[in-house]
Amino acid sequence: MTSAPSADAPRSVTILGATGSVGASTVDLITRSPERFTVEAVTANKDAERLAAIARQLGARTAAVADEAAYPALKAALSGSGIEAAGGAEAVVEAAARPAEWVMGAIVGAAGLRPILTAIRRGAMVAFANKECLVCAGELMMAEVRQHGATLLPVDSEHNAIFQVFQPGAKVRRLILTASGGPFREWSREQMAAATPAQAVAHPNWSMGAKISVDSATLMNKGLELIEASHLFAMPEDQIEIVVHPQSVIHSLVDYADGSVLAQLGVPDMRVPIAYTLAWPERMETPCAALDLAKIARLDFRQPDPERFPALRLTRECLRQGGSAATVLNAANEVAVAAFLEGRIGFLDIERIVEATLAMIPAQAVATLDEVFAIDAEARRHAAAL
């Protein structure tokens, strides 16, 4: 087990996806305890100016943008700082290969697969906020983790909650994932048909990026988390439940064979699970407010409505099919959500495009990451055409 960071031996870290919401929260925590961490590398997709500011703030050794067109701006912004600048998809992979003890994998979408796999293959501690790693290539990723002795530390609040109360070797009856229900939890199908992107990204409890916020509105986010949980905790689909919990105070639960149900509670702030992974196996202070149960007063739960939110049915079907099904689901969803955010399709068209794409591409076994990428590309072509 890797030792926890301390003032005497600071933990070296790399942040893949430093300019996104999870990356920003990670940066915030590191700057509050600078004596505990050194920063090896930071990466972003194309926001060169913001990445350069983060690299300077953290004293990173290198910074890389995936978009080669943004490289000149990054290089100019880092001029005179002594921080190495790099550009292109391979530069992000190389950043993941650098010798950081702990890596935050917060690159959104399938673009995060290769960099995160690179960090896994060198046996790093990988805090992953990228759902696609386990959704698109769960079996492959978990095999690589075992082979290379890497440590996966889940950042999603639900999986992080389970990780905190999961007892390896104990007999588990169920994993219970909680869902806020998103901004449309009380809406009818007719109301959702007219929903705008601005309404879909207005999450009632969490501050997240646009894509993840839309996934929360469709409940696709929760379906993807179900697939993740199955791989991460080696739990079959029929032993994972989802309940709608509007307050987002209980982040998930584990039901043990003896009747004990263990839950992790906390304020809905992503800095809580991120801090748990940053300091693991110890804990660190955060600026998050203490949980006031008397003020909250009540905690509500109900079953999700599969008629209004068919994404949950689709994700369960994909998990049961195995192989490439979840890769197709994820790719089609990314394309459809992007089209919705651009105003080219309606909100309910997202699920229709995903289901139609799944019908076009039968599930098949996958043995390599190249096969995953090929299926991902094929699914994106079909979804884009739809």
C-alpha positions, -999 to +999 in steps of 0.1 A: +000+000+000+013+034-009+020+058+019-001+088+025+012+123+017+028+143+045+048+174+050+080+152+051+072+133+019+049+152-003+028+131-028+036+137-065+005+142-085-007+147-121-040+161-131-054+149-164-083+173-173-072+202-150-095+228-164-128+209-160-150+210-129-133+180-112-099+193-122-107+227-107-118+211-074-086+191-073-065+223-079-085+240-051-076+213-026-040+211-036-035+249-032-050+247+003-023+222+013+007+230-009+031+214+015+016+180+010+019+178-028+042+183-058+027+186-092+043+166-121+019+174-150-014+191-158-034+187-190-064+201-208-082+198-241-077+232-255-080+260-229-043+270-231-046+302-211-064+286-181-041+256-182-010+278-182-024+297-152-030+264-133+005+251-142+021+283-128-001+283-097+008+247-089+044+248-100+038+219-124+068+205-143+049+202-175+016+212-191+000+196-222-030+205-244-047+177-265-056+202-293-024+208-312-038+241-324-038+254-288-001+245-283+014+278-295-008+297-271+002+274-242+039+277-251+036+315-252+017+317-219+043+296-201+073+315-216+099+322-189+082+300-163+105+270-167+074+248-172+076+225-202+047+229-228+034+202-251+006+197-275-014+168-292-031+137-280+002+119-276+015+147-253-014+140-229-006+103-229+031+112-222+019+134-193+001+103-179+033+083-182+054+108-161+064+095-127+036+109-105+025+087-076-011+098-079-030+107-111-064+124-114-082+110-145-108+137-152-107+139-190-143+137-202-153+111-227-135+083-246-105+106-250-095+098-214-091+060-221-055+059-233-040+084-208-057+067-179-047+033-191-011+046-194-011+056-157-026+022-148+001+003-167+029+020-146+012+009-114+001+044-103-027+053-079-054+065-103-083+086-090-107+084-119-137+106-126-139+094-162-169+070-165-159+059-199-129+039-187-151+013-170-181+018-192-164+013-225-136-010-214-144-022-179-131-058-183-099-047-200-093-019-175-098-041-144-075-068-160-048-042-165-052-029-129-047-065-116-017-072-139+002-040-131-007-036-094-023-002-098-048+012-074-082+026-086-097+053-064-132+062-076-140+099-076-177+098-085-195+105-052-215+073-055-186+049-061-164+068-037-191+063-010-193+026-017-154+024-017-154+040+018-178+014+033-170-016+012-155-045+031-135-068+008-143-105+015-176-097+033-208-111+019-226-083+001-263-086-008-267-053-027-250-021-037-275+008-036-266+038-058-285+070-049-296+095-076-308+131-071-332+126-099-318+156-118-337+188-128-365+169-144-373+144-117-409+158-114-414+165-151-437+146-174-425+132-208-444+160-225-426+187-205-392+170-211-398+170-248-397+208-248-367+210-224-339+234-233-302+228-228-302+256-202-329+238-182-311+204-185-277+217-172-294+234-142-287+206-117-305+211-084-277+199-061-243+195-079-221+218-098-209+198-129-199+202-165-226+205-192-223+169-205-225+153-171-254+176-161-274+165-192-266+128-184-280+135-149-312+149-164-317+118-185-305+095-157-280+081-182-254+092-157-268+068-131-270+040-157-233+045-165-225+045-128-243+012-125-220-003-152-190+012-135-200-002-101-205-037-116-169-037-128-153-019-099-168-040-072-173-073-092-210-072-086-236-086-110-262-063-125-291-077-105-274-070-072-271-033-079-301-010-072-308+026-078-330+048-056-339+085-061-328+105-031-335+142-038-314+156-010-281+141-022-269+135+014-265+098+014-242+091-016-246+053-017-251+023+005-238-013+008-262-040+021-245-069+038-257-104+043-262-100+080-287-072+075-263-043+081-265-014+056-236+009+056-239+044+040-216+073+035-231+107+041-218+142+033-226+176+018-230+175-021-195+189-028-171+171-051-142+182-030-152+156-004-146+125-026-117+141-044-100+148-010-106+112+001-087+100-030-059+127-027-050+117+008-059+080+007-054+059+028-056+088+052-079+118+052-073+155+048-092+186+057-115+203+032-133+237+033-166+218+030-194+226+055-202+201+082-233+181+077-262+194+097-287+166+100-311+186+122-313+213+096-318+188+068-345+172+089-356+146+064-342+122+038-365+110+011-362+079-012-382+065-041-378+042-070-369+058-103-395+058-130-383+036-160-411+049-182-400+085-179-363+077-178-356+048-202-318+053-200-318+030-169-334+002-189-309+007-217-278+006-195-290-026-176-296-043-210-261-034-221-245-046-189-263-079-192-252-083-229-216-075-220-189-071-247-192-040-268-227-030-259-218-004-233-192+010-256-219+016-283-242+031-256-216+055-244-205+067-278-241+072-291-249+091-259-219+114-262-229+123-298-266+128-289-258+149-259-235+171-279-262+176-305-287+185-279-264+210-263-260+226-297-297+228-302-299+204-331-321+178-314-347+177-286-341+163-251-360+131-257-341+125-290-311+116-269-325+083-257-340+076-291-307+080-309-289+058-283-315+030-285-315+031-324-277+030-324-277+000-301-301-018-325-277-012-354-246-026-338-249-061-323-228-067-291-196-085-297-166-096-276-137-071-273-101-081-265-081-050-270-084-012-266-080-008-304-112-029-308-129-006-283-119+025-302-130+009-335-165+001-321-167+035-305-159+052-339-185+031-357-212+039-331-204+076-334-208+075-371-243+058-368-254+082-341-242+112-360-262+100-391-293+095-370 
